[in-house]
């Protein structure tokens, strides 16, 4: 069993490193979709993931379209501040894929619009001046809801 966390064009190494650490600790699969805003061997990326990198199931894809073609037919959710659905309204299943966009722009707007029924969001105050939660925090919030629903498979 595994949940798949997909980072589309991530830009900040520590965010990716923190998410990699969470994926290793939960048996989740991490997908990185190019272009990346850093090198995978970047010191700050490795530092953020600490010594968890050997335990990360990592898949790197050349583009969003290549990723989508590879996993066509798979159950995917798009995490975005523009999602009409709360992340808690989803009934997650084994092998679901949760896509997150780059820190400065999120997922492509046309992609979200074309998949609006699969767009999910974390509720936030309308009064906040913040654009969104930090990417690694958002990934953890949604990942742990999916794992909770699945009964925390293979975790103790």
C-alpha positions in Angstrom: 0.0 0.0 0.0 1.2 3.5 -0.7 0.0 7.0 -1.2 1.9 8.9 -4.0 3.0 12.5 -3.4 3.7 14.3 -6.6 5.6 17.6 -6.7 5.1 19.4 -10.0 8.1 21.7 -10.6 9.1 22.2 -7.0 11.4 25.2 -6.4 12.6 25.1 -2.8 15.0 22.3 -1.8 14.1 22.2 1.9 10.4 21.8 1.1 11.2 18.8 -1.1 13.6 17.4 1.5 11.0 17.6 4.2 8.4 15.9 2.0 10.9 13.2 1.1 11.5 12.6 4.8 7.7 12.3 5.4 7.4 9.9 2.4 10.2 7.7 3.8 8.6 7.7 7.3 5.2 6.6 5.9 6.2 4.4 3.0 4.7 6.8 0.5 6.1 7.3 -3.0 7.6 10.6 -4.0 7.4 11.8 -7.6 9.3 14.9 -8.8 8.1 16.5 -12.0 10.7 18.5 -13.9 11.8 21.2 -14.3 13.1 21.3 -10.8 14.3 24.5 -9.2 17.3 22.7 -7.8 19.6 19.7 -8.4 18.5 16.5 -6.8 22.0 16.3 -5.3 21.7 19.8 -3.8 23.2 19.9 -0.3 20.2 21.7 1.2 17.8 19.1 -0.3 19.9 16.3 1.2 20.2 18.2 4.5 16.4 18.6 4.8 15.9 14.9 4.2 18.7 14.1 6.6 19.5 10.4 6.4 16.0 9.4 5.1 16.9 9.5 1.4 17.9 5.8 1.2 14.4 5.0 2.3 12.5 7.2 -0.2 10.9 5.6 -3.2 11.6 8.4 -5.7 10.5 8.7 -9.3 11.5 11.6 -11.5 9.5 12.6 -14.5 10.6 14.9 -17.4 7.3 16.9 -17.5 3.8 17.0 -16.2 2.5 15.6 -19.5 5.0 12.6 -19.3 3.8 12.0 -15.8 0.1 12.1 -16.8 0.7 9.8 -19.7 2.6 7.3 -17.5 -0.1 7.2 -14.9 -3.2 7.7 -17.1 -6.3 6.2 -15.4 -4.9 6.5 -11.9 -6.8 8.3 -9.2 -5.3 11.8 -8.8 -6.2 14.7 -6.6 -4.9 18.2 -7.3 -4.0 20.2 -4.1 -4.7 23.8 -4.7 -6.0 26.9 -2.9 -8.5 27.1 -5.7 -10.1 23.6 -5.1 -13.8 23.5 -4.6 -13.6 20.3 -2.4 -12.1 20.0 1.0 -9.3 17.5 1.3 -11.3 15.8 4.1 -14.2 15.2 1.8 -12.2 12.7 -0.3 -12.4 9.0 0.3 -8.7 8.1 -0.3 -7.7 4.7 -1.7 -4.5 2.8 -1.9 -2.2 4.1 -4.6 -4.0 7.5 -4.9 -1.8 10.3 -6.2 -1.9 13.8 -4.7 -0.4 16.5 -6.9 1.1 19.7 -5.6 2.3 22.6 -7.7 5.4 24.8 -7.4 5.7 27.1 -4.4 5.4 30.4 -6.3 2.5 29.5 -8.7 0.9 26.2 -7.7 -0.4 23.8 -10.4 -1.2 25.2 -13.9 -4.6 26.9 -13.8 -5.9 25.2 -17.0 -4.9 21.9 -15.5 -6.9 22.6 -12.4 -9.9 23.9 -14.4 -9.9 20.7 -16.6 -9.9 18.6 -13.4 -12.0 20.7 -11.1 -13.8 17.7 -9.6 -10.5 16.4 -8.4 -9.2 19.7 -7.0 -8.9 19.7 -3.2 -8.0 22.4 -0.7 -7.1 22.9 2.9 -9.5 25.4 4.5 -8.0 28.7 5.6 -9.2 32.0 7.0 -10.5 34.3 4.3 -9.1 37.2 6.2 -5.5 35.9 6.0 -3.0 37.7 3.8 -1.1 34.4 3.3 -1.4 32.8 -0.1 -1.3 29.3 1.2 0.3 27.0 3.7 3.9 26.0 3.2 4.2 23.2 0.6 5.7 20.7 3.0 3.1 21.4 5.6 0.3 21.1 3.0 1.7 17.8 1.8 1.8 16.4 5.3 -1.7 17.6 6.2 -3.2 15.8 3.2 -0.9 12.8 3.3 -1.8 12.0 6.9 -5.6 12.4 6.3 -5.2 9.8 3.5 -3.2 7.5 5.7 -5.6 7.9 8.6 -8.5 6.9 6.3 -6.6 3.9 5.2 -5.9 2.9 8.8 -2.2 3.9 8.8 -1.1 0.9 6.7 2.2 -0.6 7.7 2.8 2.1 10.3 3.2 1.7 14.0 
